[in-house]
Amino acid sequence: MVLTLSHLKMLATRHRVHAEAIGVAAFAFIAFTVLGIAARHRLATAQLERTRASSVAAEVSDFRNGFRSSQPGGESLPSSAVDAFAIAAPRDTRVSLAQQVASSAESAGLTGVRVMFATPDSAAPPVRPELFSATVAVADYTIVIEGAGSFAAVLSLVNELPASVALERLIAVRDKSGSHYRLTLAVFEPGGPTQHG
């Protein structure tokens, strides 16, 4: 039996209550389906944000658990030329200084550590230490460290950096594989005209 438009109109008028009920039910089904999809999308977004927040909270907790405060009276100001050497690294020791920084980065928990030398960028130079026994200058090169890991590991690395370098810039990028960091370190070297070579 083929239903024509006139037959449908006749059935709709004869069974008007049923037709209205079916229409209301179809509208309710469509509305609840759309609302359910929107709610599921909002729930997925909220769960993603909660996961990110708990990840950051875990990194902060790891850093707090691993933090070592300095002991009172355990540090003293440099007062001799030997101490001044620890604050200013001669140019011919830059490779060993870079190796020391790379080792500290790996010990702090960063992975895939890469260290390279670069020219200073447009950032303001760090404040030079003032010593009585020697002059200190900011070197015309920087040490750049790249690695992946937690922010707590980066903070531990910064806490363990040798006195002859200063953090100049920190860039952090987060993607699906995790957090990646790029630290630019200014280097202090002994002052004087004969430091190039």
C-alpha positions as CSV (number, residue, x, y, z in Angstrom):
1,M,0.0,0.0,0.0
2,V,1.4,3.3,-1.1
3,L,0.9,6.2,1.3
4,T,0.2,9.6,-0.4
5,L,0.3,13.0,1.2
6,S,-3.5,13.0,1.5
7,H,-3.5,9.7,3.3
8,L,-0.9,11.0,5.7
9,K,-3.0,14.1,6.4
10,M,-6.1,11.9,6.9
11,L,-4.2,9.6,9.3
12,A,-2.8,12.6,11.2
13,T,-6.2,14.2,11.7
14,R,-7.7,10.9,12.7
15,H,-4.9,10.1,15.1
16,R,-4.1,13.6,16.0
17,V,-3.2,12.9,19.7
18,H,-0.9,10.0,18.7
19,A,0.8,12.1,16.0
20,E,1.4,15.0,18.4
21,A,2.8,12.6,21.0
22,I,5.1,11.1,18.4
23,G,6.2,14.6,17.4
24,V,6.9,15.6,20.9
25,A,8.8,12.4,21.6
26,A,10.9,12.9,18.5
27,F,11.6,16.5,19.4
28,A,12.5,15.5,23.0
29,F,14.8,12.7,21.7
30,I,16.6,15.1,19.4
31,A,16.9,17.8,22.1
32,F,18.2,15.3,24.7
33,T,20.7,13.8,22.3
34,V,22.1,17.3,21.5
35,L,22.3,18.2,25.1
36,G,23.9,14.9,26.0
37,I,26.6,15.4,23.3
38,A,27.3,18.9,24.6
39,A,27.5,17.7,28.2
40,R,29.8,14.9,27.2
41,H,32.1,17.4,25.4
42,R,32.1,19.7,28.5
43,L,32.9,16.7,30.7
44,A,35.8,15.6,28.6
45,T,37.2,19.2,28.6
46,A,36.8,19.4,32.4
47,Q,38.5,16.0,32.8
48,L,41.4,17.1,30.6
49,E,41.8,20.3,32.7
50,R,41.6,18.3,35.9
51,T,44.4,16.0,34.6
52,R,46.6,18.9,33.7
53,A,46.0,20.5,37.1
54,S,46.8,17.3,39.0
55,S,50.0,16.9,36.9
56,V,51.1,20.4,37.8
57,A,50.2,19.7,41.5
58,A,52.3,16.5,41.4
59,E,55.3,18.4,40.0
60,V,55.0,21.0,42.7
61,S,54.7,18.3,45.3
62,D,57.8,16.4,43.9
63,F,59.7,19.7,44.0
64,R,58.7,20.4,47.6
65,N,59.6,16.8,48.7
66,G,63.0,17.1,47.0
67,F,63.8,20.6,48.0
68,R,66.9,21.0,50.3
69,S,67.0,24.3,52.2
70,S,70.4,25.8,52.8
71,Q,71.7,25.4,56.3
72,P,72.3,28.6,58.3
73,G,75.9,29.6,58.3
74,G,76.7,26.9,55.7
75,E,77.5,29.4,53.0
76,S,80.1,32.1,53.1
77,L,81.0,35.0,50.8
78,P,84.1,34.5,48.7
79,S,87.1,36.2,50.1
80,S,90.1,35.0,48.1
81,A,91.2,34.6,44.5
82,V,90.4,30.9,44.6
83,D,86.8,31.7,45.4
84,A,86.7,34.3,42.7
85,F,87.8,31.6,40.2
86,A,84.6,29.7,41.2
87,I,82.5,32.7,40.3
88,A,84.3,33.6,37.0
89,A,85.1,30.8,34.5
90,P,88.0,31.5,32.2
91,R,87.1,31.1,28.5
92,D,89.4,28.1,28.1
93,T,87.2,26.1,30.6
94,R,83.9,26.7,28.8
95,V,83.7,23.1,27.5
96,S,84.2,21.6,30.9
97,L,81.7,24.2,32.3
98,A,79.1,23.1,29.7
99,Q,79.8,19.4,30.6
100,Q,79.3,20.2,34.3
101,V,75.9,21.9,33.5
102,A,74.8,19.0,31.3
103,S,75.7,16.5,34.1
104,S,73.8,18.6,36.6
105,A,70.7,18.7,34.2
106,E,70.7,14.9,33.9
107,S,71.2,14.5,37.7
108,A,68.3,16.8,38.3
109,G,66.0,14.5,36.2
110,L,65.9,16.1,32.8
111,T,66.1,13.7,29.8
112,G,67.4,14.2,26.3
113,V,69.7,16.9,27.5
114,R,71.5,19.0,24.8
115,V,74.0,21.7,25.6
116,M,75.3,24.2,23.1
117,F,77.0,27.6,22.9
118,A,75.2,30.6,21.5
119,T,75.6,34.3,21.2
120,P,73.8,36.5,23.8
121,D,70.3,37.5,22.8
122,S,68.5,40.8,23.5
123,A,67.8,40.0,27.1
124,A,69.2,42.3,29.7
125,P,72.6,41.0,30.9
126,P,72.6,39.6,34.5
127,V,74.1,41.6,37.3
128,R,77.8,41.0,37.7
129,P,79.1,39.8,41.0
130,E,81.3,42.4,42.8
131,L,84.4,41.0,44.3
132,F,87.2,42.7,46.1
133,S,90.0,40.6,44.7
134,A,89.1,40.4,41.0
135,T,86.8,42.0,38.3
136,V,84.1,39.9,36.7
137,A,82.7,40.4,33.2
138,V,79.7,38.8,31.4
139,A,81.1,36.6,28.6
140,D,80.2,37.2,24.9
141,Y,78.7,33.8,24.6
142,T,75.9,31.9,26.5
143,I,75.3,28.3,27.3
144,V,71.9,26.9,26.1
145,I,70.5,23.7,27.7
146,E,67.5,21.8,26.2
147,G,65.8,18.9,27.9
148,A,62.5,17.3,28.8
149,G,61.0,16.5,32.1
150,S,59.2,18.1,35.0
151,F,59.3,21.7,36.2
152,A,60.6,20.4,39.6
153,A,63.7,19.0,37.7
154,V,64.3,22.4,36.1
155,L,64.1,24.1,39.5
156,S,66.5,21.6,41.0
157,L,68.9,22.3,38.1
158,V,68.7,26.0,38.6
159,N,69.4,25.5,42.3
160,E,72.5,23.4,41.4
161,L,74.0,25.7,38.7
162,P,77.6,26.7,39.3
163,A,78.2,30.2,40.5
164,S,79.9,31.1,37.2
165,V,76.6,31.1,35.3
166,A,73.3,32.9,35.7
167,L,69.9,32.0,34.3
168,E,69.0,34.6,31.6
169,R,66.0,33.1,29.9
170,L,63.7,30.0,30.4
171,I,61.3,28.8,27.7
172,A,58.9,26.0,28.4
173,V,56.7,24.1,25.9
174,R,54.2,21.4,26.6
175,D,53.0,19.0,24.0
176,K,51.6,15.4,23.8
177,S,55.0,13.9,24.7
178,G,55.5,16.1,27.8
179,S,57.2,19.3,28.9
180,H,60.3,20.6,27.1
181,Y,62.6,23.3,28.4
182,R,65.2,25.6,27.0
183,L,67.4,27.5,29.5
184,T,69.8,30.2,28.4
185,L,72.7,30.8,30.8
186,A,74.9,33.9,30.9
187,V,78.5,33.1,31.8
188,F,80.8,35.1,34.1
189,E,84.4,35.3,33.2
190,P,87.4,37.1,34.7
191,G,87.5,40.7,33.6
192,G,90.4,42.1,31.6
193,P,91.4,42.7,28.0
194,T,93.0,39.3,27.4
195,Q,89.9,37.1,27.6
196,H,89.5,36.4,23.9
197,G,91.1,33.3,22.4
